[in-house]
């Protein structure tokens, strides 16, 4: 039986489920478009600003996945801007982890991530030993209105 606390008590599990569902849906979309030679590579840990690398021919996209029940500001690492065709996909989730709609922040294929260092610095979600929440180094909060809604 579903318990709403699952969303935050098991957030790491939720993140893994959402990533797997997204990769499956993306591969299905490519399949239906006749594209069978794309690669999706997963990062072992989120230390460089991205979760997935998608390649197709000469195109290489580094993708940061974010998810939640509502799109608000999104903290993005400046390291993603250093990767080819970096982008962020926010996935809206239902309680049963149905995906969509999606919200995309990026630029055309081959272009870098739009500039983000003029946005406010992202604060840590947990306090430090002194009880304050300092800024995360080289992370910036991109407002929700900078994301483009994509249904599928």
Number of C-alpha atoms within 10 A of each C-alpha: 3 8 8 10 9 12 18 10 11 10 12 11 13 17 16 11 12 20 19 12 15 16 16 12 14 14 17 14 13 14 13 10 9 9 12 12 10 15 14 15 13 16 13 8 9 11 10 15 24 24 19 20 19 16 15 13 8 6 12 19 21 28 23 21 19 20 21 17 13 12 17 14 15 20 21 23 23 18 15 21 22 14 20 18 23 27 26 22 19 25 26 18 17 12 12 9 17 12 18 18 13 19 22 17 21 20 13 11 14 13 15 19 23 14 11 18 16 9 13 14 20 21 17 15 11 10 11 10 7 6 8 12 14 14 14 14 12 14 23 22 19 22 14 17 12 13 20 14 17 13 9 11
